[in-house]
Amino acid sequence: MWLMNYITKNSISAPNAVKGSVNKNDNEGTAVVSSCEHKRLRFCLPYGLISIPPAGENAVVLPLDDGEVALGVIAENRELKPGELMLCSAGGASITLKNDGRVLVNGRELIV
């Protein structure tokens, strides 16, 4: 049993993810350019979120059995503390959930 586990674990090469720049988004899908161009990518996002990254963002692409998938874009730190969450658009709109329970919409506290 241990021999089979060892052989299986050490004989399968793991797929390598690559980082590249989002090149275009159109009705044929998203393209990311790294050492080559990855076309017609599907994005892997948490359920209920839909996003199409703008050109120029750095995306991570992972090969799968049936093609490739973009795992998302590499986020920049927007002065969030660990545990906080921000949704933002390319146009500058944002919603931030702070650790102390406050909700900021475009930087202003939402009063409920």
MARTOR-177231 format. One record per atom (N, C-alpha, C): residue number from 1; atom name; x, y, z. Coordinates in pm, whole numbers, plus 50000, padded with zeros to 5 digits. Layout:
N
{pt NUM "CA" {X Y Z}}
...
END
This chain:
112
{pt 1 "N" {50083 49880 50000}}
{pt 1 "CA" {50000 50000 50000}}
{pt 1 "C" {50086 50125 50000}}
{pt 2 "N" {50186 50132 50087}}
{pt 2 "CA" {50269 50252 50093}}
{pt 2 "C" {50345 50271 49962}}
{pt 3 "N" {50383 50160 49897}}
{pt 3 "CA" {50455 50170 49771}}
{pt 3 "C" {50366 50232 49662}}
{pt 4 "N" {50240 50190 49655}}
{pt 4 "CA" {50146 50246 49557}}
{pt 4 "C" {50124 50395 49583}}
{pt 5 "N" {50109 50433 49710}}
{pt 5 "CA" {50092 50574 49744}}
{pt 5 "C" {50215 50655 49704}}
{pt 6 "N" {50334 50599 49730}}
{pt 6 "CA" {50459 50668 49696}}
{pt 6 "C" {50471 50687 49546}}
{pt 7 "N" {50444 50580 49470}}
{pt 7 "CA" {50455 50587 49324}}
{pt 7 "C" {50355 50688 49269}}
{pt 8 "N" {50232 50682 49313}}
{pt 8 "CA" {50129 50774 49267}}
{pt 8 "C" {50165 50918 49300}}
{pt 9 "N" {50208 50941 49423}}
{pt 9 "CA" {50240 51075 49469}}
{pt 9 "C" {50358 51134 49393}}
{pt 10 "N" {50456 51052 49358}}
{pt 10 "CA" {50579 51102 49299}}
{pt 10 "C" {50588 51086 49147}}
{pt 11 "N" {50489 51025 49085}}
{pt 11 "CA" {50497 51006 48941}}
{pt 11 "C" {50406 51099 48862}}
{pt 12 "N" {50315 51167 48928}}
{pt 12 "CA" {50224 51258 48860}}
{pt 12 "C" {50277 51399 48876}}
{pt 13 "N" {50304 51464 48764}}
{pt 13 "CA" {50353 51600 48775}}
{pt 13 "C" {50235 51696 48789}}
{pt 14 "N" {50245 51783 48884}}
{pt 14 "CA" {50139 51880 48910}}
{pt 14 "C" {50138 51986 48801}}
{pt 15 "N" {50019 52034 48763}}
{pt 15 "CA" {50014 52141 48663}}
{pt 15 "C" {50073 52269 48721}}
{pt 16 "N" {50136 52346 48636}}
{pt 16 "CA" {50197 52470 48681}}
{pt 16 "C" {50110 52589 48643}}
{pt 17 "N" {50081 52672 48741}}
{pt 17 "CA" {50008 52796 48716}}
{pt 17 "C" {50107 52898 48662}}
{pt 18 "N" {50058 52989 48579}}
{pt 18 "CA" {50142 53096 48526}}
{pt 18 "C" {50074 53230 48551}}
{pt 19 "N" {50155 53334 48558}}
{pt 19 "CA" {50104 53470 48575}}
{pt 19 "C" {50121 53543 48443}}
{pt 20 "N" {50020 53618 48404}}
{pt 20 "CA" {50030 53696 48281}}
{pt 20 "C" {49939 53817 48287}}
{pt 21 "N" {49946 53897 48184}}
{pt 21 "CA" {49868 54020 48177}}
{pt 21 "C" {49742 53996 48095}}
{pt 22 "N" {49627 54044 48148}}
{pt 22 "CA" {49502 54033 48074}}
{pt 22 "C" {49518 54117 47948}}
{pt 23 "N" {49498 54052 47834}}
{pt 23 "CA" {49521 54116 47705}}
{pt 23 "C" {49392 54172 47646}}
{pt 24 "N" {49285 54094 47653}}
{pt 24 "CA" {49159 54141 47597}}
{pt 24 "C" {49042 54066 47658}}
{pt 25 "N" {48927 54128 47651}}
{pt 25 "CA" {48799 54068 47689}}
{pt 25 "C" {48702 54101 47578}}
{pt 26 "N" {48646 53999 47517}}
{pt 26 "CA" {48545 54021 47414}}
{pt 26 "C" {48449 53904 47414}}
{pt 27 "N" {48363 53895 47312}}
{pt 27 "CA" {48265 53786 47311}}
{pt 27 "C" {48328 53650 47290}}
{pt 28 "N" {48457 53643 47260}}
{pt 28 "CA" {48527 53515 47252}}
{pt 28 "C" {48590 53477 47386}}
{pt 29 "N" {48579 53562 47484}}
{pt 29 "CA" {48633 53532 47616}}
{pt 29 "C" {48749 53623 47652}}
{pt 30 "N" {48821 53583 47755}}
{pt 30 "CA" {48934 53660 47806}}
{pt 30 "C" {49064 53596 47758}}
{pt 31 "N" {49161 53679 47725}}
{pt 31 "CA" {49293 53630 47687}}
{pt 31 "C" {49396 53686 47783}}
{pt 32 "N" {49491 53601 47823}}
{pt 32 "CA" {49599 53640 47913}}
{pt 32 "C" {49731 53606 47843}}
{pt 33 "N" {49825 53700 47843}}
{pt 33 "CA" {49954 53678 47781}}
{pt 33 "C" {50059 53660 47889}}
{pt 34 "N" {50127 53544 47887}}
{pt 34 "CA" {50242 53520 47973}}
{pt 34 "C" {50356 53483 47878}}
{pt 35 "N" {50414 53364 47890}}
{pt 35 "CA" {50514 53321 47793}}
{pt 35 "C" {50447 53284 47661}}
{pt 36 "N" {50314 53264 47664}}
{pt 36 "CA" {50232 53242 47544}}
{pt 36 "C" {50096 53305 47570}}
{pt 37 "N" {50008 53303 47472}}
{pt 37 "CA" {49875 53361 47491}}
{pt 37 "C" {49776 53251 47528}}
{pt 38 "N" {49702 53273 47636}}
{pt 38 "CA" {49599 53180 47683}}
{pt 38 "C" {49465 53241 47644}}
{pt 39 "N" {49392 53174 47554}}
{pt 39 "CA" {49269 53231 47499}}
{pt 39 "C" {49145 53162 47553}}
{pt 40 "N" {49032 53232 47542}}
{pt 40 "CA" {48900 53181 47579}}
{pt 40 "C" {48898 53125 47722}}
{pt 41 "N" {48954 53201 47813}}
{pt 41 "CA" {48963 53156 47952}}
{pt 41 "C" {48830 53169 48025}}
{pt 42 "N" {48804 53074 48111}}
{pt 42 "CA" {48694 53083 48206}}
{pt 42 "C" {48755 53127 48338}}
{pt 43 "N" {48678 53201 48417}}
{pt 43 "CA" {48730 53247 48546}}
{pt 43 "C" {48674 53165 48659}}
{pt 44 "N" {48757 53137 48756}}
{pt 44 "CA" {48720 53060 48874}}
{pt 44 "C" {48700 53160 48989}}
{pt 45 "N" {48574 53178 49030}}
{pt 45 "CA" {48540 53275 49135}}
{pt 45 "C" {48448 53209 49236}}
{pt 46 "N" {48441 53262 49356}}
{pt 46 "CA" {48343 53209 49453}}
{pt 46 "C" {48202 53221 49397}}
{pt 47 "N" {48116 53129 49435}}
{pt 47 "CA" {47978 53129 49388}}
{pt 47 "C" {47911 53263 49413}}
{pt 48 "N" {47840 53311 49315}}
{pt 48 "CA" {47766 53436 49328}}
{pt 48 "C" {47842 53559 49284}}
{pt 49 "N" {47973 53547 49260}}
{pt 49 "CA" {48052 53660 49212}}
{pt 49 "C" {48080 53642 49064}}
{pt 50 "N" {48064 53748 48989}}
{pt 50 "CA" {48096 53747 48848}}
{pt 50 "C" {48184 53870 48823}}
{pt 51 "N" {48295 53849 48755}}
{pt 51 "CA" {48386 53959 48731}}
{pt 51 "C" {48461 53937 48601}}
{pt 52 "N" {48483 54042 48527}}
{pt 52 "CA" {48566 54038 48408}}
{pt 52 "C" {48676 54141 48430}}
{pt 53 "N" {48800 54097 48445}}
{pt 53 "CA" {48908 54191 48475}}
{pt 53 "C" {48942 54278 48355}}
{pt 54 "N" {48976 54404 48380}}
{pt 54 "CA" {49016 54491 48270}}
{pt 54 "C" {49154 54455 48216}}
{pt 55 "N" {49180 54494 48094}}
{pt 55 "CA" {49311 54471 48033}}
{pt 55 "C" {49420 54534 48120}}
{pt 56 "N" {49533 54467 48127}}
{pt 56 "CA" {49647 54516 48203}}
{pt 56 "C" {49661 54457 48341}}
{pt 57 "N" {49553 54398 48396}}
{pt 57 "CA" {49561 54334 48528}}
{pt 57 "C" {49644 54207 48517}}
{pt 58 "N" {49712 54169 48626}}
{pt 58 "CA" {49788 54045 48630}}
{pt 58 "C" {49698 53932 48674}}
{pt 59 "N" {49680 53832 48588}}
{pt 59 "CA" {49593 53718 48618}}
{pt 59 "C" {49678 53592 48633}}
{pt 60 "N" {49624 53495 48706}}
{pt 60 "CA" {49689 53365 48725}}
{pt 60 "C" {49609 53261 48648}}
{pt 61 "N" {49676 53186 48561}}
{pt 61 "CA" {49613 53086 48475}}
{pt 61 "C" {49662 52947 48517}}
{pt 62 "N" {49567 52854 48527}}
{pt 62 "CA" {49599 52717 48567}}
{pt 62 "C" {49546 52620 48463}}
{pt 63 "N" {49632 52529 48412}}
{pt 63 "CA" {49583 52429 48317}}
{pt 63 "C" {49498 52324 48387}}
{pt 64 "N" {49391 52279 48320}}
{pt 64 "CA" {49304 52173 48370}}
{pt 64 "C" {49296 52063 48264}}
{pt 65 "N" {49229 51955 48297}}
{pt 65 "CA" {49213 51845 48201}}
{pt 65 "C" {49142 51890 48074}}
{pt 66 "N" {49045 51980 48087}}
{pt 66 "CA" {48963 52019 47972}}
{pt 66 "C" {48990 52162 47926}}
{pt 67 "N" {49110 52211 47944}}
{pt 67 "CA" {49146 52346 47903}}
{pt 67 "C" {49217 52420 48014}}
{pt 68 "N" {49199 52550 48017}}
{pt 68 "CA" {49263 52632 48119}}
{pt 68 "C" {49157 52717 48189}}
{pt 69 "N" {49189 52758 48310}}
{pt 69 "CA" {49099 52844 48387}}
{pt 69 "C" {49184 52955 48449}}
{pt 70 "N" {49129 53076 48453}}
{pt 70 "CA" {49195 53187 48521}}
{pt 70 "C" {49147 53185 48666}}
{pt 71 "N" {49240 53181 48759}}
{pt 71 "CA" {49204 53176 48900}}
{pt 71 "C" {49166 53311 48956}}
{pt 72 "N" {49200 53416 48886}}
{pt 72 "CA" {49168 53551 48931}}
{pt 72 "C" {49284 53644 48903}}
{pt 73 "N" {49275 53764 48954}}
{pt 73 "CA" {49383 53861 48936}}
{pt 73 "C" {49458 53877 49068}}
{pt 74 "N" {49581 53920 49057}}
{pt 74 "CA" {49663 53941 49176}}
{pt 74 "C" {49624 54076 49236}}
{pt 75 "N" {49570 54071 49357}}
{pt 75 "CA" {49516 54192 49421}}
{pt 75 "C" {49629 54278 49477}}
{pt 76 "N" {49608 54407 49472}}
{pt 76 "CA" {49701 54499 49536}}
{pt 76 "C" {49648 54531 49674}}
{pt 77 "N" {49736 54555 49768}}
{pt 77 "CA" {49694 54588 49904}}
{pt 77 "C" {49638 54729 49905}}
{pt 78 "N" {49516 54740 49947}}
{pt 78 "CA" {49449 54871 49954}}
{pt 78 "C" {49435 54913 50099}}
{pt 79 "N" {49538 54888 50177}}
{pt 79 "CA" {49541 54924 50318}}
{pt 79 "C" {49431 54855 50397}}
{pt 80 "N" {49404 54731 50364}}
{pt 80 "CA" {49309 54651 50442}}
{pt 80 "C" {49384 54581 50553}}
{pt 81 "N" {49316 54561 50663}}
{pt 81 "CA" {49372 54482 50773}}
{pt 81 "C" {49330 54337 50753}}
{pt 82 "N" {49405 54242 50808}}
{pt 82 "CA" {49366 54102 50796}}
{pt 82 "C" {49222 54082 50844}}
{pt 83 "N" {49141 54014 50763}}
{pt 83 "CA" {49002 53989 50798}}
{pt 83 "C" {48903 54084 50734}}
{pt 84 "N" {48952 54194 50675}}
{pt 84 "CA" {48863 54289 50611}}
{pt 84 "C" {48845 54250 50464}}
{pt 85 "N" {48736 54300 50404}}
{pt 85 "CA" {48700 54264 50267}}
{pt 85 "C" {48661 54388 50189}}
{pt 86 "N" {48706 54393 50064}}
{pt 86 "CA" {48670 54506 49978}}
{pt 86 "C" {48627 54454 49841}}
{pt 87 "N" {48515 54506 49793}}
{pt 87 "CA" {48471 54485 49655}}
{pt 87 "C" {48494 54616 49584}}
{pt 88 "N" {48556 54611 49467}}
{pt 88 "CA" {48580 54736 49395}}
{pt 88 "C" {48567 54715 49245}}
{pt 89 "N" {48535 54822 49176}}
{pt 89 "CA" {48522 54819 49030}}
{pt 89 "C" {48636 54898 48968}}
{pt 90 "N" {48653 54879 48838}}
{pt 90 "CA" {48757 54953 48766}}
{pt 90 "C" {48727 55102 48766}}
{pt 91 "N" {48600 55139 48779}}
{pt 91 "CA" {48560 55280 48780}}
{pt 91 "C" {48584 55351 48912}}
{pt 92 "N" {48622 55276 49016}}
{pt 92 "CA" {48652 55338 49144}}
{pt 92 "C" {48549 55316 49253}}
{pt 93 "N" {48434 55258 49221}}
{pt 93 "CA" {48334 55231 49325}}
{pt 93 "C" {48385 55121 49416}}
{pt 94 "N" {48354 55130 49545}}
{pt 94 "CA" {48401 55028 49639}}
{pt 94 "C" {48305 55011 49757}}
{pt 95 "N" {48305 54890 49810}}
{pt 95 "CA" {48235 54857 49934}}
{pt 95 "C" {48336 54784 50021}}
{pt 96 "N" {48357 54835 50143}}
{pt 96 "CA" {48455 54775 50234}}
{pt 96 "C" {48386 54731 50362}}
{pt 97 "N" {48409 54606 50401}}
{pt 97 "CA" {48361 54555 50529}}
{pt 97 "C" {48477 54558 50627}}
{pt 98 "N" {48465 54641 50731}}
{pt 98 "CA" {48571 54659 50829}}
{pt 98 "C" {48556 54560 50944}}
{pt 99 "N" {48666 54532 51011}}
{pt 99 "CA" {48665 54439 51124}}
{pt 99 "C" {48578 54486 51240}}
{pt 100 "N" {48561 54615 51255}}
{pt 100 "CA" {48483 54667 51367}}
{pt 100 "C" {48332 54673 51336}}
{pt 101 "N" {48291 54617 51219}}
{pt 101 "CA" {48150 54612 51184}}
{pt 101 "C" {48103 54724 51093}}
{pt 102 "N" {48188 54824 51071}}
{pt 102 "CA" {48149 54933 50982}}
{pt 102 "C" {48148 54887 50837}}
{pt 103 "N" {48063 54951 50757}}
{pt 103 "CA" {48057 54927 50613}}
{pt 103 "C" {48087 55061 50546}}
{pt 104 "N" {48187 55063 50461}}
{pt 104 "CA" {48222 55185 50389}}
{pt 104 "C" {48181 55170 50243}}
{pt 105 "N" {48109 55268 50192}}
{pt 105 "CA" {48072 55270 50050}}
{pt 105 "C" {48147 55389 49989}}
{pt 106 "N" {48233 55362 49895}}
{pt 106 "CA" {48317 55464 49834}}
{pt 106 "C" {48392 55546 49939}}
{pt 107 "N" {48436 55477 50044}}
{pt 107 "CA" {48516 55541 50149}}
{pt 107 "C" {48436 55608 50259}}
{pt 108 "N" {48305 55619 50242}}
{pt 108 "CA" {48220 55683 50343}}
{pt 108 "C" {48143 55577 50421}}
{pt 109 "N" {48133 55599 50551}}
{pt 109 "CA" {48064 55503 50636}}
{pt 109 "C" {47914 55501 50606}}
{pt 110 "N" {47862 55380 50588}}
{pt 110 "CA" {47719 55362 50566}}
{pt 110 "C" {47651 55358 50702}}
{pt 111 "N" {47557 55447 50724}}
{pt 111 "CA" {47483 55452 50850}}
{pt 111 "C" {47348 55382 50825}}
{pt 112 "N" {47321 55279 50903}}
{pt 112 "CA" {47197 55203 50886}}
{pt 112 "C" {47095 55240 50990}}
END
